[in-house]
Amino acid sequence: MSSRGASLRIPVAELRRRPGNRSTVERTVPIGGLAVGTASTPADAMADVRLDLESQHDGVTVRGRVRAPWIGECRRCLEPTGGELEAEFAEVFSDHPDGAELLAFDGDAVDLTDSVRDAVVLGLPLAPLCRSDCSGPEPGAFPVRVEGTADPGRVDPRWAALDELRFDPDSPDG
Ligand SMILES: [Zn+2]
């Protein structure tokens, strides 16, 4: 039964009949739950994947491009933000895989599942911004007492509680 476009395991038996054969495959696959820092792909996220495959004498090269939505927290104003990431990758599948750069075929197919996930993780923003010129929290967004701190009656009660915890038993003078 065909699961149209849902798998990143791409059959290549036909492609491999002749070196130099090329094909382009497009897939839309679930990509939810990947995260780096505060940035992640939403649980129900779908990634658009384009794969350009080329048959070689002893393998298949794949150039991939993936686009996926992400959500996160702006590093300056801490508001929720998000966008679309775009990442590219390249893989070489070989009849003689080396466990590193030359990947193994999966039967008569190449499996790009891990490649796409890795590309999306690398494409997530390490320090998200809601917009490039975000200047941080709106004034007044957080209650910060700057002026009037000399007045003990205006000390934030949370800090006052911390003051009460501060003592030094070796210094009776306080
Ligand atoms: Zn912001």
Boltz pocket constraint, residues with backbone or C-beta under 6 A from the ligand:
constraints:
  - pocket:
      binder: B
      contacts: [[A, 74], [A, 75], [A, 76], [A, 77], [A, 78], [A, 79], [A, 129], [A, 130], [A, 131], [A, 134], [A, 135], [A, 136]]
      max_distance: 6.0
